[in-house]
Amino acid sequence: MPTIVVEVMPKAELLDPQGKAVAGALARIGKDGFSSVRIGKRFEITVDGPVTDAVRAEVEAIANDILSNSVIEDVVGIHYETPAGETH
Amino acid sequence: MPTIVVEVMPKAELLDPQGKAVAGALARIGKDGFSSVRIGKRFEITVDGPVTDAVRAEVEAIANDILSNSVIEDVVGIHYETPAGETH
């Protein structure tokens, strides 16, 4: 069954305390070539049937209305993976 | 500055209560074409300089050792985005 991947990140202008904590940890262990780390969510949605245009539109609405909070987050990507693992 | 995206998902054989909750919510509001939802993390790491092979190797080690817990999670993708936004 095909899988759709939805990627959600906190809005750029927002403080990301978790990301800052990871960036600080990297610097403390001597990995200092990295200026920032931001952490978001990755959803894998398995679709029962074929990925039609209607399914795409529905996933887009789900991504914006349910999987992300538009006040503090942005949907930064929606990718359609075929069972063979190709992404487009 | 270039951005590296690291994607981490819970291992397939593990129960994903958050994912199940979202899948249940989708079914309850009548969006029933989706058999499962799984939720993972998406890291955006900003690199100070160019993305050399050494930086790639270091990010791979960071992804496996720090950004994911190898007992319950898998690193499912590491993507290198140039400032122009192309991903490879």
Backbone of each chain as ProteinMPNN parsed JSONL, in Angstrom:
{"seq_chain_A": "MPTIVVEVMPKAELLDPQGKAVAGALARIGKDGFSSVRIGKRFEITVDGPVTDAVRAEVEAIANDILSNSVIEDVVGIHYETPAGETH", "coords_chain_A": {"N_chain_A": [[0.837, -1.199, 0.0], [0.465, 2.231, -0.791], [2.434, 4.896, 0.633], [2.145, 8.047, 2.188], [4.105, 10.809, 2.949], [4.146, 13.302, 5.342], [5.557, 16.33, 6.246], [6.227, 18.376, 8.966], [7.182, 21.441, 10.376], [8.283, 23.612, 13.082], [7.365, 27.081, 12.953], [9.631, 29.366, 11.404], [10.246, 31.717, 12.772], [9.772, 31.118, 15.36], [10.79, 30.297, 18.72], [12.76, 27.414, 19.341], [13.021, 25.369, 21.69], [13.708, 22.659, 22.099], [15.268, 22.085, 19.887], [17.335, 23.883, 20.305], [18.438, 22.775, 22.589], [19.487, 20.38, 21.62], [21.345, 21.388, 19.81], [23.057, 22.671, 21.593], [23.997, 20.462, 23.005], [25.425, 19.142, 21.024], [27.512, 20.961, 20.585], [28.752, 20.871, 23.066], [29.876, 18.332, 23.061], [31.855, 18.628, 21.35], [31.225, 18.72, 18.655], [31.229, 21.023, 16.592], [30.524, 22.181, 14.163], [28.043, 23.024, 13.487], [25.416, 25.276, 13.214], [22.726, 25.524, 13.964], [19.874, 23.639, 15.17], [16.771, 22.339, 14.326], [13.653, 20.953, 15.257], [11.093, 18.916, 14.035], [8.043, 17.268, 12.963], [7.382, 14.066, 11.461], [5.157, 12.465, 9.456], [3.907, 9.325, 8.534], [1.587, 8.193, 6.383], [-0.464, 5.583, 5.606], [-2.098, 4.594, 2.696], [-5.24, 3.188, 1.781], [-6.176, 2.542, -0.848], [-5.36, 3.335, -4.348], [-3.302, 6.283, -4.944], [-5.073, 8.814, -5.665], [-5.992, 11.981, -7.275], [-7.942, 13.033, -5.669], [-7.398, 11.84, -3.221], [-4.92, 12.979, -2.733], [-5.632, 15.673, -2.427], [-7.195, 15.432, -0.164], [-5.324, 14.572, 1.73], [-3.706, 16.779, 1.818], [-5.434, 18.643, 2.975], [-5.848, 17.389, 5.44], [-3.234, 17.491, 6.426], [-2.845, 20.242, 6.769], [-4.986, 20.96, 8.456], [-5.232, 19.092, 10.554], [-2.855, 17.638, 11.181], [-1.04, 19.591, 11.671], [-0.444, 22.62, 13.503], [-1.509, 25.561, 12.514], [-0.873, 27.981, 13.611], [1.603, 27.851, 14.869], [3.133, 26.165, 13.368], [4.448, 24.953, 10.18], [3.503, 23.215, 7.222], [5.925, 21.571, 5.618], [6.441, 19.802, 3.649], [5.037, 17.341, 1.436], [5.163, 14.103, 0.525], [4.881, 11.507, -1.899], [5.108, 8.142, -1.669], [5.671, 5.295, -3.575], [4.833, 1.744, -3.341], [7.198, 0.566, -4.167], [9.021, 2.166, -3.155], [9.878, 4.429, -4.403], [10.136, 7.986, -4.36], [8.077, 10.805, -4.952]], "CA_chain_A": [[0.0, 0.0, 0.0], [1.295, 3.424, -0.892], [2.617, 5.71, 1.842], [2.317, 9.482, 1.98], [4.878, 11.385, 4.057], [3.865, 14.714, 5.603], [6.601, 16.894, 7.103], [5.766, 19.584, 9.662], [8.244, 22.073, 11.175], [7.864, 24.84, 13.766], [7.593, 28.275, 12.134], [11.032, 29.786, 11.52], [10.436, 32.809, 13.731], [9.471, 30.662, 16.72], [11.867, 29.692, 19.515], [12.645, 25.948, 19.327], [13.86, 24.978, 22.82], [14.277, 21.306, 21.925], [16.348, 22.206, 18.904], [18.471, 24.585, 20.957], [19.058, 21.827, 23.534], [20.297, 19.442, 20.835], [22.495, 22.137, 19.279], [23.97, 22.862, 22.719], [24.629, 19.168, 23.311], [26.423, 18.869, 19.975], [28.68, 21.818, 20.841], [29.428, 20.392, 24.296], [30.689, 17.116, 22.834], [32.914, 18.931, 20.398], [30.767, 18.727, 17.255], [30.83, 22.429, 16.583], [30.37, 22.744, 12.826], [26.606, 23.137, 13.209], [24.973, 26.505, 13.881], [21.407, 25.389, 14.618], [19.113, 22.4, 14.969], [15.331, 22.534, 14.547], [13.016, 19.639, 15.322], [9.673, 18.904, 13.665], [7.413, 15.95, 12.955], [7.292, 13.38, 10.163], [4.013, 11.545, 9.498], [3.761, 8.363, 7.431], [0.169, 7.822, 6.285], [-0.64, 4.498, 4.629], [-3.373, 4.78, 1.998], [-5.823, 1.886, 1.443], [-6.239, 2.302, -2.302], [-4.39, 4.106, -5.124], [-3.217, 7.703, -4.579], [-5.718, 9.621, -6.708], [-5.945, 13.429, -7.0], [-8.85, 13.287, -4.539], [-6.668, 11.445, -2.009], [-3.88, 14.008, -2.516], [-6.279, 16.881, -1.904], [-7.645, 15.131, 1.198], [-4.139, 14.543, 2.604], [-3.271, 18.178, 1.985], [-6.34, 19.259, 3.956], [-5.527, 16.758, 6.734], [-1.925, 18.015, 6.857], [-2.981, 21.625, 7.235], [-6.004, 21.161, 9.495], [-5.19, 18.138, 11.676], [-1.504, 17.2, 11.558], [-0.195, 20.729, 12.054], [-1.134, 23.77, 14.1], [-1.069, 26.625, 11.595], [-0.403, 29.155, 14.364], [3.014, 27.7, 15.255], [3.837, 25.203, 12.508], [4.246, 24.975, 8.735], [3.678, 21.942, 6.509], [7.044, 21.898, 4.719], [6.568, 18.854, 2.541], [4.159, 16.18, 1.332], [5.799, 13.255, -0.497], [4.093, 10.303, -2.21], [6.012, 7.018, -1.884], [5.011, 4.087, -4.112], [5.32, 0.57, -2.598], [8.579, 0.223, -4.568], [9.948, 3.017, -2.401], [10.263, 5.685, -5.079], [9.466, 9.174, -3.786], [7.882, 11.942, -5.888]], "C_chain_A": [[0.868, 1.245, 0.0], [1.336, 4.205, 0.431], [2.789, 7.171, 1.452], [3.036, 10.047, 3.197], [4.571, 12.872, 4.159], [4.911, 15.221, 6.597], [6.151, 18.25, 7.655], [6.913, 20.135, 10.511], [7.676, 23.267, 11.938], [8.163, 26.048, 12.873], [8.982, 28.843, 12.436], [11.224, 30.825, 12.627], [10.213, 32.368, 15.179], [10.708, 30.117, 17.41], [11.663, 28.173, 19.504], [13.535, 25.403, 20.45], [14.483, 23.589, 22.671], [15.462, 21.359, 20.964], [17.573, 22.858, 19.505], [19.196, 23.631, 21.903], [19.954, 20.853, 22.766], [21.538, 20.158, 20.3], [23.535, 22.358, 20.387], [24.714, 21.574, 23.052], [25.703, 18.851, 22.275], [27.7, 19.684, 20.235], [29.458, 21.293, 22.048], [30.26, 19.141, 24.028], [31.658, 17.334, 21.674], [32.501, 18.88, 18.94], [30.28, 20.15, 16.954], [30.699, 23.015, 15.19], [28.924, 23.04, 12.485], [26.025, 24.331, 13.957], [23.582, 26.367, 14.491], [20.781, 24.041, 14.297], [17.647, 22.737, 15.226], [14.653, 21.172, 14.423], [11.535, 19.757, 14.986], [9.166, 17.479, 13.654], [7.342, 15.397, 11.535], [6.175, 12.335, 10.29], [4.09, 10.621, 8.294], [2.315, 7.88, 7.446], [0.039, 6.747, 5.218], [-2.039, 4.594, 4.048], [-3.908, 3.416, 1.588], [-5.755, 1.603, -0.05], [-5.157, 3.071, -3.029], [-4.411, 5.581, -4.7], [-3.785, 8.542, -5.734], [-5.575, 11.111, -6.361], [-6.828, 13.76, -5.788], [-8.143, 12.94, -3.22], [-5.595, 12.492, -1.694], [-4.498, 15.25, -1.876], [-6.697, 16.648, -0.449], [-6.452, 15.147, 2.163], [-3.633, 15.963, 2.851], [-4.135, 18.882, 3.038], [-6.053, 18.696, 5.353], [-4.224, 17.338, 7.286], [-2.082, 19.41, 7.461], [-3.923, 21.771, 8.425], [-5.797, 20.306, 10.741], [-3.751, 17.856, 12.132], [-0.594, 18.375, 11.953], [-1.07, 21.827, 12.653], [-0.642, 25.004, 13.356], [-0.585, 27.876, 12.325], [1.108, 29.044, 14.613], [3.811, 26.782, 14.325], [3.537, 25.448, 11.042], [4.344, 23.544, 8.218], [4.774, 22.203, 5.466], [7.206, 20.89, 3.592], [5.529, 17.753, 2.613], [4.714, 15.335, 0.194], [4.999, 11.979, -0.662], [5.056, 9.178, -2.542], [5.209, 5.846, -2.448], [5.547, 2.885, -3.331], [6.763, 0.22, -2.962], [9.573, 1.176, -3.912], [10.39, 4.258, -3.14], [9.462, 6.835, -4.466], [9.246, 10.199, -4.88], [6.843, 12.855, -5.345]], "O_chain_A": [[1.879, 1.311, 0.699], [0.396, 4.17, 1.225], [3.498, 7.487, 0.497], [2.636, 9.801, 4.335], [4.718, 13.614, 3.187], [5.123, 14.622, 7.651], [5.752, 19.143, 6.907], [7.541, 19.397, 11.271], [6.698, 23.873, 11.5], [9.131, 26.022, 12.111], [9.446, 28.806, 13.576], [12.234, 30.816, 13.33], [10.434, 33.142, 16.111], [11.58, 29.54, 16.762], [10.537, 27.695, 19.641], [14.676, 25.016, 20.198], [15.629, 23.365, 23.061], [16.509, 20.757, 21.202], [18.704, 22.443, 19.253], [20.422, 23.669, 22.009], [21.056, 20.539, 23.215], [22.641, 19.613, 20.33], [24.738, 22.246, 20.15], [25.909, 21.594, 23.343], [26.771, 18.345, 22.62], [28.813, 19.171, 20.123], [30.689, 21.278, 22.037], [31.259, 18.915, 24.712], [32.201, 16.391, 21.099], [33.358, 18.987, 18.062], [29.089, 20.447, 17.047], [30.757, 24.235, 15.036], [28.599, 23.283, 11.322], [26.121, 24.404, 15.182], [23.29, 27.052, 15.471], [21.108, 23.397, 13.3], [17.322, 23.355, 16.24], [15.032, 20.347, 13.592], [10.814, 20.574, 15.559], [9.768, 16.588, 14.252], [7.255, 16.138, 10.556], [6.246, 11.436, 11.128], [4.31, 11.071, 7.169], [1.873, 7.241, 8.4], [0.389, 6.971, 4.06], [-3.031, 4.665, 4.774], [-3.153, 2.572, 1.105], [-5.318, 0.528, -0.461], [-4.145, 3.431, -2.43], [-5.408, 6.066, -4.166], [-3.063, 8.925, -6.654], [-5.094, 11.457, -5.281], [-6.507, 14.642, -4.992], [-8.275, 13.659, -2.23], [-5.387, 12.847, -0.534], [-3.963, 15.804, -0.916], [-6.575, 17.539, 0.392], [-6.552, 15.669, 3.273], [-3.192, 16.299, 3.951], [-3.626, 19.62, 3.881], [-6.021, 19.442, 6.331], [-4.128, 17.641, 8.476], [-1.529, 19.715, 8.517], [-3.694, 22.604, 9.302], [-6.137, 20.722, 11.848], [-3.468, 17.838, 13.33], [0.488, 18.17, 12.502], [-2.259, 21.942, 12.352], [0.494, 25.44, 13.54], [0.048, 28.74, 11.717], [1.813, 30.052, 14.568], [5.024, 26.639, 14.479], [2.528, 26.057, 10.689], [5.155, 22.755, 8.702], [4.564, 22.976, 4.531], [8.012, 21.093, 2.683], [5.176, 17.284, 3.695], [4.741, 15.771, -0.957], [4.495, 11.426, 0.316], [5.746, 9.227, -3.561], [4.193, 5.45, -1.877], [6.609, 2.985, -2.716], [7.477, -0.364, -2.147], [10.786, 1.04, -4.071], [11.166, 5.057, -2.617], [8.294, 6.688, -4.106], [10.156, 10.444, -5.673], [6.526, 13.869, -5.967]]}, "seq_chain_B": "MPTIVVEVMPKAELLDPQGKAVAGALARIGKDGFSSVRIGKRFEITVDGPVTDAVRAEVEAIANDILSNSVIEDVVGIHYETPAGETH", "coords_chain_B": {"N_chain_B": [[23.317, 29.221, 4.381], [24.0, 25.731, 4.191], [21.517, 23.16, 4.706], [20.934, 20.185, 6.506], [18.777, 17.462, 6.471], [17.508, 15.22, 8.763], [15.757, 12.26, 9.157], [13.794, 10.476, 11.378], [12.192, 7.53, 12.436], [9.844, 5.594, 14.431], [10.629, 2.153, 15.112], [9.331, -0.319, 12.869], [8.082, -2.555, 13.976], [7.24, -1.705, 16.404], [4.706, -0.576, 18.707], [2.777, 2.305, 18.014], [1.456, 4.569, 19.713], [0.702, 7.289, 19.464], [0.464, 7.597, 16.728], [-1.604, 5.795, 16.258], [-3.648, 7.092, 17.576], [-4.032, 9.348, 16.004], [-4.791, 8.138, 13.617], [-7.188, 6.993, 14.435], [-8.637, 9.304, 14.976], [-8.874, 10.397, 12.433], [-10.518, 8.488, 11.223], [-12.825, 8.784, 12.757], [-13.722, 11.283, 11.951], [-14.616, 10.784, 9.524], [-12.742, 10.431, 7.52], [-11.795, 7.945, 5.981], [-10.025, 6.587, 4.321], [-7.557, 5.751, 5.002], [-5.186, 3.544, 6.274], [-3.215, 3.415, 8.27], [-1.288, 5.485, 10.543], [1.865, 6.77, 11.204], [4.162, 8.308, 13.419], [7.036, 10.309, 13.431], [10.274, 11.898, 13.836], [11.669, 14.966, 12.564], [14.631, 16.397, 11.753], [16.257, 19.474, 11.27], [19.351, 20.449, 10.424], [21.585, 23.04, 10.511], [24.457, 23.789, 8.704], [27.674, 25.189, 9.318], [29.823, 25.597, 7.423], [30.797, 24.454, 4.085], [29.23, 21.41, 2.828], [31.064, 18.866, 3.324], [32.596, 15.59, 2.702], [33.478, 14.751, 5.154], [31.814, 16.15, 6.886], [29.388, 14.993, 6.204], [29.808, 12.366, 7.092], [30.051, 12.859, 9.768], [27.51, 13.845, 10.414], [26.01, 11.606, 9.912], [26.899, 9.931, 11.953], [26.06, 11.428, 14.169], [23.306, 11.352, 13.731], [22.735, 8.634, 14.118], [23.741, 8.146, 16.696], [22.967, 10.204, 18.44], [20.63, 11.648, 17.665], [18.755, 9.698, 17.382], [17.259, 6.852, 18.979], [18.593, 3.861, 18.947], [17.437, 1.543, 19.812], [14.672, 1.715, 19.683], [14.11, 3.219, 17.458], [14.571, 4.081, 13.941], [16.904, 5.55, 11.671], [15.62, 6.962, 8.928], [16.179, 8.532, 6.802], [18.558, 10.8, 5.334], [18.974, 13.923, 4.167], [20.458, 16.276, 1.952], [20.248, 19.643, 1.721], [20.753, 22.269, -0.492], [21.462, 25.839, -0.207], [19.819, 26.856, -2.195], [17.684, 25.333, -2.064], [17.513, 22.933, -3.352], [17.181, 19.381, -3.09], [19.238, 16.62, -2.29]], "CA_chain_B": [[24.068, 28.068, 4.878], [23.293, 24.502, 3.82], [20.745, 22.465, 5.741], [20.853, 18.729, 6.379], [17.547, 16.977, 7.1], [17.59, 13.839, 9.269], [14.414, 11.758, 9.442], [13.817, 9.349, 12.32], [10.857, 6.961, 12.657], [9.836, 4.448, 15.343], [10.793, 0.876, 14.402], [8.039, -0.763, 12.323], [7.42, -3.557, 14.821], [6.845, -1.097, 17.687], [3.399, 0.078, 18.817], [2.924, 3.768, 17.917], [0.168, 5.038, 20.241], [0.334, 8.602, 18.905], [-0.002, 7.355, 15.356], [-2.928, 5.135, 16.333], [-4.623, 8.114, 17.996], [-4.333, 10.191, 14.834], [-5.554, 7.311, 12.671], [-8.54, 6.887, 14.989], [-9.301, 10.606, 14.816], [-9.222, 10.539, 11.017], [-11.681, 7.622, 10.954], [-14.001, 9.357, 13.44], [-14.283, 12.448, 11.243], [-15.082, 10.361, 8.21], [-11.653, 10.292, 6.525], [-11.49, 6.553, 6.291], [-9.248, 5.897, 3.282], [-6.163, 5.63, 5.475], [-5.161, 2.392, 7.187], [-2.394, 3.643, 9.472], [-0.493, 6.709, 10.629], [3.007, 6.626, 12.119], [4.712, 9.648, 13.654], [8.453, 10.318, 13.812], [10.856, 13.238, 14.003], [12.397, 15.507, 11.419], [15.628, 17.355, 12.257], [16.938, 20.325, 10.288], [20.64, 20.852, 11.003], [22.242, 24.036, 9.657], [25.914, 23.581, 8.736], [28.379, 26.47, 9.173], [30.589, 25.697, 6.178], [30.316, 23.571, 3.011], [28.944, 20.023, 3.249], [32.128, 17.974, 2.818], [32.395, 14.175, 3.062], [33.702, 14.636, 6.608], [30.588, 16.644, 7.54], [28.358, 13.966, 5.982], [30.088, 11.228, 7.986], [29.781, 13.303, 11.144], [26.048, 13.932, 10.585], [25.5, 10.233, 9.984], [27.179, 9.442, 13.315], [25.16, 12.173, 15.066], [21.938, 10.838, 13.516], [22.594, 7.299, 14.715], [24.119, 8.073, 18.11], [22.403, 11.254, 19.302], [19.274, 12.083, 17.288], [17.81, 8.579, 17.414], [17.531, 5.788, 19.964], [18.639, 2.702, 18.03], [16.635, 0.43, 20.346], [13.26, 1.863, 19.311], [13.957, 4.07, 16.273], [15.469, 3.934, 12.792], [17.126, 6.745, 10.842], [15.072, 6.532, 7.632], [16.635, 9.371, 5.684], [19.404, 11.972, 5.57], [18.937, 14.65, 2.888], [21.33, 17.463, 1.969], [19.606, 20.721, 0.977], [21.622, 23.442, -0.732], [20.696, 27.065, 0.093], [18.826, 27.134, -3.254], [16.517, 24.53, -1.768], [17.475, 21.605, -3.997], [17.469, 18.296, -2.14], [19.819, 15.401, -2.901]], "C_chain_B": [[23.289, 26.783, 4.574], [22.589, 23.851, 5.02], [20.74, 20.967, 5.464], [19.606, 18.28, 7.136], [17.725, 15.514, 7.495], [16.183, 13.403, 9.664], [14.505, 10.475, 10.267], [12.394, 8.86, 12.543], [10.938, 5.848, 13.702], [9.977, 3.156, 14.532], [9.416, 0.32, 14.032], [7.313, -1.701, 13.284], [6.922, -2.975, 16.142], [5.436, -0.51, 17.611], [3.614, 1.593, 18.769], [1.607, 4.397, 18.389], [-0.266, 6.387, 19.675], [-0.235, 8.424, 17.494], [-1.393, 6.736, 15.347], [-4.002, 6.159, 16.702], [-5.01, 8.989, 16.802], [-5.161, 9.399, 13.825], [-7.007, 7.169, 13.139], [-9.317, 8.178, 14.786], [-9.733, 10.804, 13.362], [-10.467, 9.714, 10.695], [-12.944, 8.238, 11.563], [-14.566, 10.556, 12.683], [-14.568, 12.101, 9.778], [-14.008, 10.261, 7.153], [-11.109, 8.868, 6.664], [-10.697, 5.841, 5.197], [-7.83, 5.577, 3.721], [-6.063, 4.528, 6.523], [-4.259, 2.616, 8.398], [-1.648, 4.97, 9.371], [0.647, 6.42, 11.596], [3.696, 7.987, 12.22], [6.169, 9.539, 14.106], [8.945, 11.747, 13.908], [11.632, 13.651, 12.756], [13.331, 16.6, 11.949], [16.165, 18.16, 11.079], [18.205, 20.856, 10.954], [21.307, 21.839, 10.037], [23.749, 23.92, 9.847], [26.612, 24.923, 8.509], [29.059, 26.602, 7.822], [29.99, 24.829, 5.088], [30.091, 22.151, 3.541], [29.987, 19.088, 2.614], [31.794, 16.527, 3.197], [32.548, 13.985, 4.571], [32.441, 15.077, 7.365], [29.479, 15.595, 7.388], [28.56, 12.792, 6.954], [29.745, 11.613, 9.424], [28.267, 13.36, 11.401], [25.451, 12.53, 10.69], [25.718, 9.654, 11.391], [26.263, 10.13, 14.324], [23.739, 11.61, 14.964], [21.75, 9.506, 14.243], [22.826, 7.289, 16.224], [23.351, 9.038, 19.004], [20.935, 11.546, 18.966], [18.269, 10.933, 17.299], [18.246, 7.573, 18.471], [17.439, 4.474, 19.196], [17.836, 1.513, 18.544], [15.206, 0.524, 19.808], [13.048, 2.661, 18.02], [14.94, 3.697, 15.174], [15.677, 5.3, 12.151], [16.693, 6.366, 9.431], [15.518, 7.421, 6.479], [17.54, 10.489, 6.152], [19.492, 12.69, 4.227], [19.753, 15.93, 3.014], [20.701, 18.528, 1.092], [20.605, 21.859, 0.779], [20.8, 24.693, -0.437], [19.618, 27.353, -0.95], [17.61, 26.218, -3.08], [16.473, 23.21, -2.511], [17.86, 20.547, -2.955], [18.173, 17.17, -2.876], [20.448, 14.566, -1.82]], "O_chain_B": [[22.063, 26.755, 4.687], [23.012, 23.981, 6.168], [20.563, 20.538, 4.324], [19.396, 18.66, 8.288], [18.055, 14.673, 6.659], [15.501, 14.097, 10.418], [15.198, 9.525, 9.902], [11.492, 9.655, 12.805], [11.987, 5.219, 13.848], [9.5, 3.075, 13.4], [8.455, 0.468, 14.787], [6.088, -1.657, 13.4], [6.259, -3.666, 16.914], [5.026, -0.006, 16.566], [4.529, 2.109, 19.411], [0.744, 4.721, 17.573], [-1.452, 6.611, 19.433], [-1.254, 9.008, 17.126], [-2.247, 7.101, 14.54], [-5.125, 6.1, 16.201], [-6.18, 9.325, 16.622], [-6.115, 9.922, 13.249], [-7.936, 7.22, 12.332], [-10.506, 8.155, 14.466], [-10.821, 11.313, 13.093], [-11.361, 10.176, 9.986], [-14.009, 8.213, 10.946], [-15.765, 10.822, 12.762], [-14.736, 12.973, 8.926], [-14.324, 10.027, 5.986], [-10.121, 8.617, 7.355], [-10.694, 4.611, 5.148], [-6.997, 5.178, 2.907], [-6.761, 4.561, 7.537], [-4.521, 2.052, 9.46], [-1.411, 5.499, 8.285], [0.422, 5.886, 12.683], [3.8, 8.72, 11.236], [6.498, 8.791, 15.026], [8.159, 12.685, 14.044], [12.164, 12.826, 12.014], [12.882, 17.595, 12.517], [16.487, 17.606, 10.028], [18.14, 21.614, 11.922], [21.562, 21.504, 8.88], [24.258, 23.947, 10.967], [26.217, 25.7, 7.64], [28.891, 27.615, 7.142], [28.806, 24.495, 5.145], [30.669, 21.744, 4.549], [29.797, 18.592, 1.504], [30.83, 16.273, 3.92], [31.851, 13.176, 5.185], [32.053, 14.458, 8.356], [28.724, 15.341, 8.327], [27.606, 12.296, 7.555], [29.222, 10.806, 10.192], [27.8, 12.972, 12.472], [24.513, 12.295, 11.452], [24.846, 8.983, 11.943], [25.747, 9.482, 15.235], [23.059, 11.418, 15.973], [20.733, 9.283, 14.899], [22.191, 6.522, 16.949], [23.105, 8.748, 20.175], [20.101, 11.676, 19.862], [17.062, 11.166, 17.233], [19.424, 7.46, 18.808], [16.349, 4.028, 18.838], [17.578, 0.572, 17.793], [14.597, -0.503, 19.509], [11.919, 2.765, 17.541], [15.983, 3.092, 15.42], [14.753, 6.112, 12.09], [17.336, 5.528, 8.798], [15.268, 7.106, 5.316], [17.335, 11.064, 7.221], [20.021, 12.142, 3.26], [19.74, 16.586, 4.056], [20.618, 18.366, -0.126], [21.217, 22.348, 1.729], [19.571, 24.628, -0.416], [18.622, 28.011, -0.65], [16.64, 26.303, -3.833], [15.529, 22.437, -2.347], [18.708, 20.761, -2.089], [17.757, 16.796, -3.972], [20.995, 13.5, -2.103]]}, "name": "protein", "num_of_chains": 2, "seq": "MPTIVVEVMPKAELLDPQGKAVAGALARIGKDGFSSVRIGKRFEITVDGPVTDAVRAEVEAIANDILSNSVIEDVVGIHYETPAGETHMPTIVVEVMPKAELLDPQGKAVAGALARIGKDGFSSVRIGKRFEITVDGPVTDAVRAEVEAIANDILSNSVIEDVVGIHYETPAGETH"}
